[in-house]
Amino acid sequence: MVFKIQEQVDLSPYNSFGVSHRAAYLAEIQDAADLREAREFAGSKRLPILVLGQGSNTLFIRDFPGLVLHMNTRGREILPGAGMLRVAAGENWHELVKFCLQNSLYGIENLALIPGTVGAAPIQNIGAYGVELEQFFVELEAFELKTGELRHMSKADCEFAYRDSIFKQDPGQKLVVLSVTLQLCAEPTPQLGYAGLKEALQGKEATPQRVFDAVCAIRKSKLPDPELIGNAGSFFKNPVVTRTKLLKLRESYSDLPAWDTDDPDLVKLPAAWLLDKKGWKGKTRGGAAVHEDHALVLVNAAGATGEDILLLAQDMSSSILQSFGIALQTEVRIT
């Protein structure tokens, strides 16, 4: 395909909220050569750059005055050595999970049905039902927009944390993920630490296919389909607090759940529980709404603008800070 740059592009098909803002320029990226051309174009016009996969974790609140790079790279390669796999950044994540099952590569079944691309997975350090991407991550190849060079990055280089990585601390988006290499398992290794998943498989052998099917069923029962109503899944991260803070909160909320973390002094609290306590399900602002069944999910209910969704999220955050003394952080990228 010949490299081409479009002008004044409606971004509503490029984000799962379906909000309608425009990009001054947009380029479909098929390979590193396209990135080099895009870099030269943006440099010649002094344009900011925004990298976009499927837009399933992005909220646009204004028009973007620069060049959007829509990652459309393709390719999945099983490498020599047990369980090694290299995948292009533009591949769909859920389709990759299915591909792994079909090829007897195990471990990421718990991450089924997470929307978005493979390239976005390390940026967010995606995780669900007791499994995180970093457990299977080997390295990635990135394109440096500043220099035009390719760079290989190890797990240590990526600085993974809970729904975080070095890429999220890179507001200038100097690095563009081109491919990701994973080390999967040749033998099934079911992870059933999440109570709902364990219950769904009770009395059955926890085969990889059954784990995959159960995860898909749970996600479909809890989270709305972006094809039917615009959303980006969980809008907020689960907050991490000290055990001292937890004990103080439980003086007023004895039923407050908490999960252990790798740090014995810190625990993770369910943001959905906090929001439920404040009655946020079903609340609206402009065309934006909190989903009636899941307080962590904000939806484009009726032609919402990005600002509608942002203002609703800010109202929710303020109420949690005022009531619990906890500052919620967004999972979603706001631009």
C-alpha positions as a Markdown table, in Angstrom:
| # | Residue | x | y | z |
|---|---|---|---|---|
| 1 | Met | 0.0 | 0.0 | 0.0 |
| 2 | Val | 1.3 | 3.5 | -0.9 |
| 3 | Phe | 1.9 | 5.7 | 2.1 |
| 4 | Lys | -0.8 | 8.4 | 2.3 |
| 5 | Ile | -1.7 | 11.1 | 4.7 |
| 6 | Gln | -5.3 | 12.1 | 5.1 |
| 7 | Glu | -6.4 | 15.6 | 6.2 |
| 8 | Gln | -9.2 | 16.7 | 8.6 |
| 9 | Val | -10.2 | 13.2 | 9.6 |
| 10 | Asp | -13.2 | 12.4 | 11.7 |
| 11 | Leu | -11.9 | 10.4 | 14.7 |
| 12 | Ser | -15.2 | 8.8 | 15.8 |
| 13 | Pro | -14.5 | 5.5 | 13.9 |
| 14 | Tyr | -11.1 | 5.5 | 15.6 |
| 15 | Asn | -12.1 | 5.5 | 19.3 |
| 16 | Ser | -14.4 | 3.1 | 21.1 |
| 17 | Phe | -16.3 | 6.0 | 22.9 |
| 18 | Gly | -17.4 | 7.1 | 19.4 |
| 19 | Val | -16.9 | 10.8 | 20.2 |
| 20 | Ser | -16.6 | 13.0 | 17.2 |
| 21 | His | -13.5 | 15.1 | 17.1 |
| 22 | Arg | -11.1 | 15.6 | 14.2 |
| 23 | Ala | -7.5 | 15.1 | 13.5 |
| 24 | Ala | -5.7 | 17.6 | 11.3 |
| 25 | Tyr | -3.8 | 14.7 | 9.7 |
| 26 | Leu | -3.9 | 10.9 | 9.9 |
| 27 | Ala | -1.6 | 8.2 | 8.5 |
| 28 | Glu | -2.2 | 4.5 | 8.3 |
| 29 | Ile | 1.1 | 2.8 | 9.4 |
| 30 | Gln | 1.9 | -0.5 | 7.9 |
| 31 | Asp | 5.6 | -0.8 | 8.8 |
| 32 | Ala | 8.7 | 1.1 | 10.0 |
| 33 | Ala | 9.2 | 2.7 | 6.6 |
| 34 | Asp | 5.7 | 4.4 | 7.0 |
| 35 | Leu | 6.8 | 5.6 | 10.4 |
| 36 | Arg | 9.9 | 7.2 | 8.9 |
| 37 | Glu | 7.8 | 9.0 | 6.3 |
| 38 | Ala | 5.3 | 10.1 | 8.9 |
| 39 | Arg | 8.1 | 11.4 | 11.1 |
| 40 | Glu | 9.5 | 13.5 | 8.3 |
| 41 | Phe | 6.1 | 14.9 | 7.4 |
| 42 | Ala | 5.4 | 15.9 | 11.0 |
| 43 | Gly | 8.8 | 17.4 | 11.4 |
| 44 | Ser | 8.5 | 19.5 | 8.3 |
| 45 | Lys | 5.2 | 21.0 | 9.6 |
| 46 | Arg | 6.2 | 21.0 | 13.4 |
| 47 | Leu | 3.2 | 18.8 | 14.2 |
| 48 | Pro | 2.5 | 16.9 | 17.4 |
| 49 | Ile | 2.1 | 13.2 | 16.9 |
| 50 | Leu | -0.5 | 10.9 | 18.5 |
| 51 | Val | -0.2 | 7.1 | 18.2 |
| 52 | Leu | -3.5 | 5.2 | 18.0 |
| 53 | Gly | -4.3 | 1.5 | 17.9 |
| 54 | Gln | -8.0 | 0.7 | 18.1 |
| 55 | Gly | -8.7 | 3.7 | 20.3 |
| 56 | Ser | -10.2 | 1.4 | 23.0 |
| 57 | Asn | -8.4 | 3.2 | 25.8 |
| 58 | Thr | -8.5 | 6.8 | 24.5 |
| 59 | Leu | -10.9 | 9.7 | 25.2 |
| 60 | Phe | -10.7 | 12.6 | 22.8 |
| 61 | Ile | -11.9 | 15.9 | 24.4 |
| 62 | Arg | -10.9 | 18.2 | 21.6 |
| 63 | Asp | -9.7 | 18.1 | 18.0 |
| 64 | Phe | -6.1 | 17.0 | 17.6 |
| 65 | Pro | -4.0 | 19.6 | 15.8 |
| 66 | Gly | -1.3 | 17.2 | 14.6 |
| 67 | Leu | -0.7 | 13.9 | 13.0 |
| 68 | Val | -2.4 | 10.7 | 14.2 |
| 69 | Leu | -0.5 | 7.5 | 13.5 |
| 70 | His | -3.0 | 4.7 | 13.2 |
| 71 | Met | -1.1 | 1.5 | 13.8 |
| 72 | Asn | -2.2 | -1.1 | 11.2 |
| 73 | Thr | 0.9 | -3.4 | 11.2 |
| 74 | Arg | 0.2 | -7.1 | 10.8 |
| 75 | Gly | 2.0 | -10.4 | 11.5 |
| 76 | Arg | 2.2 | -13.2 | 14.0 |
| 77 | Glu | 5.3 | -15.4 | 14.1 |
| 78 | Ile | 6.0 | -18.5 | 16.3 |
| 79 | Leu | 9.8 | -18.4 | 17.0 |
| 80 | Pro | 12.2 | -21.3 | 17.5 |
| 81 | Gly | 12.2 | -22.3 | 21.1 |
| 82 | Ala | 9.2 | -23.4 | 23.2 |
| 83 | Gly | 6.4 | -20.9 | 23.5 |
| 84 | Met | 8.1 | -17.9 | 21.9 |
| 85 | Leu | 5.9 | -15.6 | 19.8 |
| 86 | Arg | 6.5 | -12.3 | 18.0 |
| 87 | Val | 3.4 | -10.2 | 17.1 |
| 88 | Ala | 3.0 | -7.0 | 15.2 |
| 89 | Ala | 1.6 | -4.0 | 17.2 |
| 90 | Gly | -1.4 | -3.6 | 15.0 |
| 91 | Glu | -2.8 | -7.1 | 15.6 |
| 92 | Asn | -6.0 | -7.4 | 17.6 |
| 93 | Trp | -5.3 | -8.6 | 21.2 |
| 94 | His | -8.3 | -10.9 | 21.5 |
| 95 | Glu | -7.5 | -12.5 | 18.2 |
| 96 | Leu | -4.0 | -13.2 | 19.4 |
| 97 | Val | -5.3 | -15.0 | 22.5 |
| 98 | Lys | -7.4 | -17.2 | 20.2 |
| 99 | Phe | -4.4 | -17.8 | 17.9 |
| 100 | Cys | -2.3 | -18.9 | 20.9 |
| 101 | Leu | -5.0 | -21.4 | 22.0 |
| 102 | Gln | -5.2 | -22.8 | 18.5 |
| 103 | Asn | -1.4 | -23.3 | 18.5 |
| 104 | Ser | -1.1 | -24.8 | 22.1 |
| 105 | Leu | 0.5 | -21.7 | 23.5 |
| 106 | Tyr | -0.9 | -21.1 | 27.0 |
| 107 | Gly | -1.0 | -18.5 | 29.8 |
| 108 | Ile | -2.9 | -15.5 | 28.5 |
| 109 | Glu | -6.4 | -17.1 | 28.5 |
| 110 | Asn | -7.4 | -14.8 | 31.4 |
| 111 | Leu | -6.7 | -11.8 | 29.2 |
| 112 | Ala | -9.3 | -12.8 | 26.6 |
| 113 | Leu | -11.7 | -10.2 | 25.2 |
| 114 | Ile | -9.6 | -7.3 | 26.4 |
| 115 | Pro | -10.2 | -4.7 | 23.6 |
| 116 | Gly | -7.4 | -3.1 | 21.7 |
| 117 | Thr | -4.2 | -4.0 | 19.9 |
| 118 | Val | -1.1 | -5.9 | 20.8 |
| 119 | Gly | 1.0 | -2.7 | 20.7 |
| 120 | Ala | -1.2 | -1.1 | 23.3 |
| 121 | Ala | -0.9 | -4.1 | 25.7 |
| 122 | Pro | 2.6 | -3.3 | 27.1 |
| 123 | Ile | 1.8 | 0.4 | 27.3 |
| 124 | Gln | -1.1 | -0.3 | 29.6 |
| 125 | Asn | 0.5 | -3.5 | 31.1 |
| 126 | Ile | -3.0 | -5.0 | 30.5 |
| 127 | Gly | -4.3 | -7.4 | 33.1 |
| 128 | Ala | -7.4 | -9.2 | 34.2 |
| 129 | Tyr | -8.5 | -12.1 | 36.5 |
| 130 | Gly | -5.1 | -12.5 | 38.2 |
| 131 | Val | -2.9 | -12.3 | 35.1 |
| 132 | Glu | -0.8 | -9.4 | 33.7 |
| 133 | Leu | 1.0 | -9.0 | 30.4 |
| 134 | Glu | 4.4 | -8.5 | 32.0 |
| 135 | Gln | 4.3 | -12.2 | 33.2 |
| 136 | Phe | 4.8 | -13.3 | 29.6 |
| 137 | Phe | 6.7 | -10.3 | 28.2 |
| 138 | Val | 10.2 | -10.8 | 26.7 |
| 139 | Glu | 10.9 | -7.7 | 24.7 |
| 140 | Leu | 9.4 | -5.3 | 22.2 |
| 141 | Glu | 10.7 | -3.4 | 19.2 |
| 142 | Ala | 10.0 | 0.3 | 19.2 |
| 143 | Phe | 10.6 | 3.2 | 16.7 |
| 144 | Glu | 12.1 | 6.3 | 18.3 |
| 145 | Leu | 10.4 | 9.3 | 16.8 |
| 146 | Lys | 13.2 | 11.6 | 17.9 |
| 147 | Thr | 15.9 | 9.8 | 16.1 |
| 148 | Gly | 14.2 | 7.6 | 13.5 |
| 149 | Glu | 16.0 | 4.6 | 14.9 |
| 150 | Leu | 14.7 | 1.2 | 16.0 |
| 151 | Arg | 15.2 | 0.1 | 19.6 |
| 152 | His | 14.8 | -3.2 | 21.4 |
| 153 | Met | 13.4 | -2.9 | 24.9 |
| 154 | Ser | 13.5 | -5.6 | 27.6 |
| 155 | Lys | 11.0 | -6.0 | 30.5 |
| 156 | Ala | 13.3 | -3.9 | 32.7 |
| 157 | Asp | 13.4 | -1.2 | 30.1 |
| 158 | Cys | 9.6 | -1.0 | 30.0 |
| 159 | Glu | 9.3 | -0.4 | 33.8 |
| 160 | Phe | 6.0 | -2.2 | 34.2 |
| 161 | Ala | 3.7 | -1.5 | 37.1 |
| 162 | Tyr | 0.0 | -1.8 | 37.8 |
| 163 | Arg | -1.7 | -0.7 | 34.5 |
| 164 | Asp | 1.5 | 1.4 | 33.9 |
| 165 | Ser | 4.8 | 1.4 | 32.0 |
| 166 | Ile | 7.5 | 3.8 | 30.8 |
| 167 | Phe | 5.3 | 4.5 | 27.8 |
| 168 | Lys | 2.6 | 6.1 | 29.9 |
| 169 | Gln | 5.3 | 8.4 | 31.4 |
| 170 | Asp | 6.2 | 9.5 | 27.9 |
| 171 | Pro | 3.8 | 12.4 | 27.2 |
| 172 | Gly | 5.7 | 13.4 | 24.0 |
| 173 | Gln | 5.1 | 9.8 | 22.7 |
| 174 | Lys | 8.8 | 9.5 | 21.6 |
| 175 | Leu | 8.5 | 5.7 | 21.3 |
| 176 | Val | 6.1 | 3.8 | 19.0 |
| 177 | Val | 5.7 | 0.1 | 19.6 |
| 178 | Leu | 6.2 | -2.0 | 16.4 |
| 179 | Ser | 6.2 | -5.6 | 17.7 |
| 180 | Val | 6.0 | -7.5 | 21.0 |
| 181 | Thr | 7.7 | -10.8 | 21.8 |
| 182 | Leu | 6.1 | -13.1 | 24.4 |
| 183 | Gln | 7.1 | -16.2 | 26.2 |
| 184 | Leu | 4.1 | -18.5 | 26.6 |
| 185 | Cys | 3.8 | -21.9 | 28.1 |
| 186 | Ala | 3.9 | -25.2 | 26.3 |
| 187 | Glu | 1.8 | -26.8 | 29.0 |
| 188 | Pro | -1.5 | -25.5 | 30.5 |
| 189 | Thr | -1.0 | -23.3 | 33.6 |
| 190 | Pro | -4.5 | -22.3 | 34.7 |
| 191 | Gln | -4.7 | -19.2 | 36.9 |
| 192 | Leu | -7.8 | -19.4 | 39.0 |
| 193 | Gly | -7.1 | -16.8 | 41.7 |
| 194 | Tyr | -10.1 | -14.7 | 40.7 |
| 195 | Ala | -13.1 | -15.9 | 42.7 |
| 196 | Gly | -15.6 | -15.5 | 39.9 |
| 197 | Leu | -13.5 | -17.5 | 37.5 |
| 198 | Lys | -13.0 | -20.3 | 40.0 |
| 199 | Glu | -16.7 | -20.4 | 40.7 |
| 200 | Ala | -17.5 | -20.6 | 36.9 |
| 201 | Leu | -15.2 | -23.6 | 36.6 |
| 202 | Gln | -16.3 | -25.4 | 39.7 |
| 203 | Gly | -16.5 | -29.1 | 39.2 |
| 204 | Lys | -14.9 | -28.9 | 35.7 |
| 205 | Glu | -11.3 | -29.5 | 34.6 |
| 206 | Ala | -9.7 | -26.1 | 34.1 |
| 207 | Thr | -8.5 | -26.6 | 30.5 |
| 208 | Pro | -7.2 | -23.5 | 28.7 |
| 209 | Gln | -10.3 | -23.5 | 26.4 |
| 210 | Arg | -12.7 | -23.6 | 29.4 |
| 211 | Val | -10.7 | -20.8 | 31.1 |
| 212 | Phe | -11.0 | -18.8 | 27.9 |
| 213 | Asp | -14.7 | -19.4 | 27.6 |
| 214 | Ala | -15.4 | -18.6 | 31.2 |
| 215 | Val | -13.4 | -15.3 | 31.0 |
| 216 | Cys | -15.3 | -14.3 | 27.9 |
| 217 | Ala | -18.6 | -15.1 | 29.5 |
| 218 | Ile | -17.7 | -13.1 | 32.7 |
| 219 | Arg | -16.6 | -10.1 | 30.7 |
| 220 | Lys | -19.7 | -10.1 | 28.5 |
| 221 | Ser | -21.9 | -10.3 | 31.5 |
| 222 | Lys | -20.2 | -7.3 | 33.2 |
| 223 | Leu | -19.0 | -5.0 | 30.4 |
| 224 | Pro | -21.0 | -3.4 | 27.6 |
| 225 | Asp | -20.0 | -4.1 | 24.0 |
| 226 | Pro | -18.4 | -0.9 | 22.5 |
| 227 | Glu | -20.0 | -1.9 | 19.2 |
| 228 | Leu | -23.4 | -1.3 | 20.8 |
| 229 | Ile | -22.7 | 1.5 | 23.2 |
| 230 | Gly | -19.5 | 3.6 | 23.2 |
| 231 | Asn | -17.2 | 2.9 | 26.1 |
| 232 | Ala | -13.6 | 2.1 | 27.0 |
| 233 | Gly | -14.2 | -0.5 | 29.7 |
| 234 | Ser | -13.0 | 0.4 | 33.2 |
| 235 | Phe | -12.4 | 4.1 | 33.3 |
| 236 | Phe | -10.5 | 4.2 | 36.6 |
| 237 | Lys | -7.7 | 2.1 | 38.1 |
| 238 | Asn | -8.3 | 0.3 | 41.4 |
| 239 | Pro | -6.6 | 2.5 | 44.0 |
| 240 | Val | -3.6 | 1.2 | 46.1 |
| 241 | Val | -3.5 | 2.4 | 49.7 |
| 242 | Thr | -1.6 | 1.6 | 52.9 |
| 243 | Arg | -2.9 | -1.0 | 55.4 |
| 244 | Thr | -3.2 | 1.8 | 57.9 |
| 245 | Lys | -5.5 | 3.7 | 55.5 |
| 246 | Leu | -7.6 | 0.5 | 55.0 |
| 247 | Leu | -8.0 | 0.0 | 58.8 |
| 248 | Lys | -9.2 | 3.6 | 59.1 |
| 249 | Leu | -11.7 | 3.2 | 56.3 |
| 250 | Arg | -13.0 | 0.0 | 57.8 |
| 251 | Glu | -14.0 | 1.9 | 60.9 |
| 252 | Ser | -16.7 | 3.4 | 58.8 |
| 253 | Tyr | -17.1 | 0.7 | 56.1 |
| 254 | Ser | -16.5 | -2.6 | 57.7 |
| 255 | Asp | -17.4 | -4.5 | 54.5 |
| 256 | Leu | -14.8 | -2.7 | 52.3 |
| 257 | Pro | -13.0 | -5.4 | 50.3 |
| 258 | Ala | -9.2 | -5.3 | 49.8 |
| 259 | Trp | -6.6 | -7.4 | 47.9 |
| 260 | Asp | -3.0 | -8.0 | 48.8 |
| 261 | Thr | -0.2 | -6.5 | 46.6 |
| 262 | Asp | 3.4 | -7.4 | 46.2 |
| 263 | Asp | 4.2 | -4.9 | 48.9 |
| 264 | Pro | 3.0 | -6.2 | 52.3 |
| 265 | Asp | 2.3 | -2.6 | 53.5 |
| 266 | Leu | 0.0 | -1.8 | 50.6 |
| 267 | Val | -3.5 | -3.1 | 49.5 |
| 268 | Lys | -5.6 | -2.6 | 46.4 |
| 269 | Leu | -9.2 | -1.5 | 46.8 |
| 270 | Pro | -12.0 | -2.0 | 44.2 |
| 271 | Ala | -12.8 | 1.3 | 42.7 |
| 272 | Ala | -16.2 | -0.1 | 41.6 |
| 273 | Trp | -17.1 | -0.8 | 45.2 |
| 274 | Leu | -16.2 | 2.8 | 46.2 |
| 275 | Leu | -18.3 | 4.2 | 43.4 |
| 276 | Asp | -21.2 | 1.9 | 44.2 |
| 277 | Lys | -21.2 | 3.2 | 47.7 |
| 278 | Lys | -21.7 | 6.7 | 46.4 |
| 279 | Gly | -24.6 | 5.6 | 44.1 |
| 280 | Trp | -22.9 | 6.4 | 40.8 |
| 281 | Lys | -24.5 | 3.7 | 38.7 |
| 282 | Gly | -26.8 | 5.2 | 36.1 |
| 283 | Lys | -25.9 | 8.8 | 36.8 |
| 284 | Thr | -25.7 | 11.1 | 33.7 |
| 285 | Arg | -24.1 | 14.3 | 32.6 |
| 286 | Gly | -24.9 | 15.6 | 29.1 |
| 287 | Gly | -24.8 | 12.7 | 26.8 |
| 288 | Ala | -22.5 | 10.7 | 29.1 |
| 289 | Ala | -23.6 | 8.1 | 31.7 |
| 290 | Val | -22.3 | 5.7 | 34.2 |
| 291 | His | -23.3 | 2.2 | 33.1 |
| 292 | Glu | -26.3 | 0.9 | 35.1 |
| 293 | Asp | -24.6 | -2.4 | 35.9 |
| 294 | His | -21.0 | -1.4 | 36.4 |
| 295 | Ala | -19.9 | 1.8 | 38.1 |
| 296 | Leu | -16.4 | 1.8 | 36.6 |
| 297 | Val | -17.7 | 2.0 | 33.1 |
| 298 | Leu | -18.6 | 5.4 | 31.5 |
| 299 | Val | -20.6 | 5.2 | 28.3 |
| 300 | Asn | -21.6 | 7.5 | 25.4 |
| 301 | Ala | -25.3 | 7.1 | 26.0 |
| 302 | Ala | -26.7 | 9.9 | 23.8 |
| 303 | Gly | -24.3 | 11.7 | 21.5 |
| 304 | Ala | -21.9 | 12.6 | 24.2 |
| 305 | Thr | -18.9 | 14.9 | 23.6 |
| 306 | Gly | -15.5 | 13.9 | 25.1 |
| 307 | Glu | -16.0 | 16.8 | 27.5 |
| 308 | Asp | -19.3 | 15.4 | 28.7 |
| 309 | Ile | -17.5 | 12.1 | 29.6 |
| 310 | Leu | -14.6 | 13.9 | 31.2 |
| 311 | Leu | -16.8 | 16.1 | 33.4 |
| 312 | Leu | -18.7 | 13.1 | 34.6 |
| 313 | Ala | -15.5 | 11.3 | 35.4 |
| 314 | Gln | -14.2 | 14.4 | 37.3 |
| 315 | Asp | -17.5 | 14.5 | 39.3 |
| 316 | Met | -17.0 | 10.9 | 40.2 |
| 317 | Ser | -13.4 | 11.4 | 41.3 |
| 318 | Ser | -14.3 | 14.4 | 43.4 |
| 319 | Ser | -17.0 | 12.4 | 45.3 |
| 320 | Ile | -14.6 | 9.6 | 46.1 |
| 321 | Leu | -11.9 | 12.0 | 47.2 |
| 322 | Gln | -14.3 | 13.8 | 49.5 |
| 323 | Ser | -15.9 | 10.7 | 50.9 |
| 324 | Phe | -12.9 | 8.3 | 51.2 |
| 325 | Gly | -9.9 | 10.6 | 50.9 |
| 326 | Ile | -8.8 | 8.5 | 47.9 |
| 327 | Ala | -7.8 | 10.1 | 44.5 |
| 328 | Leu | -8.9 | 7.9 | 41.7 |
| 329 | Gln | -6.5 | 7.6 | 38.7 |
| 330 | Thr | -7.8 | 7.1 | 35.2 |
| 331 | Glu | -6.9 | 4.0 | 33.1 |
| 332 | Val | -8.1 | 5.8 | 30.0 |
| 333 | Arg | -5.7 | 8.1 | 28.1 |
| 334 | Ile | -7.3 | 11.6 | 27.8 |
| 335 | Thr | -6.2 | 13.8 | 24.9 |
